[in-house]
Amino acid sequence: MTLLRYTIRRILQAIPVLIGISFITFVLVNALPGDPVAIMLEGQEVDQETIEAVERRYGLDRPFHERFVTYMLGLIQGDLGYSFHRDMPVSTLMWIRLGPTLLLVISAFVFALVTAVPLGVLAAKRRNEPTDHVSRIIALIGVSTPSFWIGIMLILIFAVWLGWLPSGRLVYPWRDPAHYGFDGRLELYYQTIRHLLLPMVALGTLQMATIMRIERSSMVESLQEEYVQLARAYGVPERTILRKHAFRSAQLPIITIVGLNLSTALGGAVLIETVFEINGMGRLLIQSIQQLDYQVVMGVTIVLATIFVIGVIITDISYAYVDPRVSYGDRD
């Protein structure tokens, strides 16, 4: 019950955070230079009466505070608004674009964890040896290099020069293979992996470098604890010490980094989707900002912020399961 109360309290605390994000985003979007109606009607011969009718239809003729209150009241009821330029509900539009973004972000985190954790453990085990030095150089390069630049370099090397992998667009595993002209599901999954490799590596390199550095530091600290030294004195094999004694206690910082890096991954996905022509929420956000499509910008921002907040809450709750010393209240 203590953990349940803590979870409810964190969810309630997230509500004013999301309201604040909504207000700040609404202010910034409306402060952008340009006229959304003019952009929407660009290339068409319209009179002033038509322009005013379009403004009334989307509520753009009302004062700022009225539009914000109206938007928030609709948001409470689950209405994210209507897209000016695409003539469809924002919720429907984002539902179409959410899948590619989640596929990209989740695969990037899987790549980061699968590569960073073993490399971090190996670097800690062979501290100050050549393997450790190489891993630290890789981590430094990964942290210092922008994800979009890594994406461009991967396209040049593996798509343009070598021709091994496609340079853009995704093949979605949930679609019918016949949509792409494939023979069956196996070919569909194979092509999904081929199209996903480059953007996954480009987005996951920063996460991999960060997690690897933290994993190494945590493992080095754990291997120096007294209970580890005692296990060695009793003749416990080194592999058992790493797996049973040092590894689990070293994962608490990793959970923290994974939760907090969710915002970095979502932000990086905006650029990666643009570089690789992936029709996800990140690319939708960039296009909507250019078109001054206020409702879509608001909807994407709120959904991404909600995903991040949920990720942070799940991270906090995971502490108690990984480390028994962590509690969220008095225990009997």
C-alpha positions, 0 to 999 in steps of 0.5 A: 500500500505504501508503494501504491500511495507513492505512485498515486502521489507522483501521478498527482504531482505530474498534473501541474507539471503537464499543465505548466508544459501546456501553458509554456508551449501554448505561449511559445507557439502563439509567439512564433512569427507568421500567420497560420491562415496565410500559410494554410491558404498559400497559393490560393486567391481568397478575399478577406471574408474567406480569411475571417471565416477560416479564423472563426472556424478554428477560433483564431479570432479569439483572444489568447486566454480564451483560446487557451482555456478552451483548449485545456477544457477540450484536453480534459475531455480527451480532445487534442484539437483539429489540425489546420493543414491536414484537416483531421483530428490531432489524436488520429494524426498522432496515433498514426505517427506514434508507432514509428517513434516508439519503434525507433526510441525503444529499439535505440534503448535496446541497442544501448542497453545490450551494448553498454551494460556488457562493455561497462562490466568488462571495462570495470573488470579490466580496469586501467587495462587497454580494454578499459581505455578503449571503452572510455574513448568510445564513450567519450566520442559517443557523448560528444557527437550529435546524433544527427551527425552520426546519422548523416555519417552512417548514411554516407558510409553504409547507404551511399558508399557501401550500399549495404543498408537503406538510407531512409524510411521505415518498414513497419512490422505491423503492416500487411506484407503485401503492402510492401510487396513482400512474400511473408512475415519473415521478409517483412521483419527482415526488411524492418530490421534493415531499415531500422539499423541505421536510425537505431544506432544513430539515436542509441549511440548517445544513450549507449555511451552514457549508460556505459560510463555509468555502468563502469563507474557503478561496477568499479564501486561495487567491486570495491565494497567490503562484502565483495572483498569478503566473498573473494576471501572465501574463495567465491569465483570471480564470475559469481561475484560479478553476477550475483554480488556486484552486478545487481547493486550497480544497476540502480544508477542505470535505471536512473539514467535510462529514465532520465535519458528518455527525454534525450531520446525523444528529443533526438528522435525529432532530428533522427526522423528528419534525417532518415525521413521517418514519418513519426511524431518528431518529424510531425512536430517539425513540420507543424512548427513550420506550418504554424499548426498550433493544435498539432504542436500542442498535441505532440508536445503534451503526448511526448511530455506525458511519455517522459513523466510516465517514464520517470515515475516507472523509474522511481518505482523500479528502485524498490524492486532492484534495491531492497534498501529503497523504500517509500515509507515506513515499513513494519 
